[in-house]
Amino acid sequence: MSDRKQNNKKNFASLTIFDKTYNFPIYNSIEGEPVIDISKLHSEAGVFTYDPGFTSTASCESKITFIDGNRGILRYRGYDIEELAQKSDFIEVVNLLIYGDLPNKNQLKKYKRLISRHTLLHEQIINFFQGFRRDAHPMAMMVGVMGALSSFYQDSLDINDAHQRQEATRRIVAKSSTIGAMAYKYSIGQSFVSPKNDLTFSENFLHMCFSNTAEDYKVSPVLAKAMDTIFILHADHEQNASTSTVRLAGSSGANPFACIAAGVSSLWGPAHGGANQAALEMLEEIGSSKNISKYLKKAKNKKDNFKLMGFGHRVYKNYDPRAKILKNICQKVLNHVGIKNDPILKLAVNLEKIALKDKYFIEKKLYPNVDFYSGIILRAMGFPPEMFTVIFAIARTAGWTAHWTEMIEDPIQKIGRPRQLYSGNKALKYGIKRSKKNTR
Ligand code: CMC
């Protein structure tokens, strides 16, 4: 238990269940909402809490990332995302997330060297790629190859060895960009491009994606900075679905590569990381500003499954600070690559303007999230929509590995094992005819 918790152990919440009152300690967060520790609820009162989607549940204690959803604040280890996006670079942010503070010059130089030494993949992984269909989604390859790393790097699977844990985090971050680039190359039928260790992480990723055997890709500083900012903005976001998946998978003692593969799977869904691809596809489907009202009507209609992709967030009830930064970068990148008056950007800006004045979006506090503008930037840089979530995954390896490490090193960590509100059959006798209601 942290000092902070002990300092506050005099605060209690009382809960009366079937005429008996129980007291549960309240812990103040350093910032943000306090939490009620109900870990003894079942052993003392014989009941569970019911919270689908974990809308009111803190699943762990963490020192990594802070979000104030009402004020639109995001901080990694105490540093504002705006400042990091401006002054830092992705590998420094990875180091910050994993080790807890900004490294000094020498530490950073050493860490960058260590990361770049791990960008190569085992030669046999090429054979692994050959087993995928060319038209497979690159996230399918990402999930498969990330999990397969556990078969290649067996000297960093021991989760009880601190050195092996660190080695695994470096391998995961470094190799994720190589795997992502290989997935892209494979899907377009080009040969893989080897990493170059004299390039920065972001330059190297662009090089591996866009160089080919006939021509080297000249990495533009404007695009490299945009790429790096996108990686920084997606690096962590506290206990989101994929990070919670990594923690839950890791809580059983599974190896780090397998846990990160589980995170990649969770990220893929359109409600999470898959929204960047879905948002761009939605904008293309809307096509023109004259169709905005028709699509807003669909988004508001409860009988229609359509949602405004890139809008809304479980935590942000204000403008997502990451979306604000991306909106600013957008025009810069488009100008740089010579796209003038991009109709999709114009449509996105109009859609945002109209939605933010709409009663439904105002009342439900739905604002653009990180996925609303990122696709427009990535498309201008030359990436197809299928690669957007892969890029999100590469960046998020930073947060996943930081949370996985924090979870393993937390002395109160135990296997994650939620309970349920059972609503199935009572005991049945085998062979006795089931009622019509139960027949599928
Ligand atoms: N369009 C239309 N209505 C929406 C939207 C949207 N994009 N988002 C939420 N709502 C409605 C929702 O139907 C619900 O209405 P009601 O109260 O009448 O049932 C209300 O707003 C509250 O939403 P919720 O679904 O309870 O919120 P949630 O916290 O469960 O879901 C979300 C958050 C991000 C999954 C959801 O807003 C969404 O599906 N957005 C579109 C997908 C998207 O952009 N996802 C990326 C999230 S940010 C990046 C990341 O974390 O991966």
Boltz pocket constraint, residues with backbone or C-beta under 6 A from the ligand:
constraints:
  - pocket:
      binder: B
      contacts: [[A, 53], [A, 237], [A, 240], [A, 270], [A, 271], [A, 272], [A, 273], [A, 274], [A, 275], [A, 299], [A, 300], [A, 306], [A, 307], [A, 308], [A, 309], [A, 310], [A, 311], [A, 312], [A, 313], [A, 314], [A, 315], [A, 364], [A, 366], [A, 369], [A, 370], [A, 371]]
      max_distance: 6.0
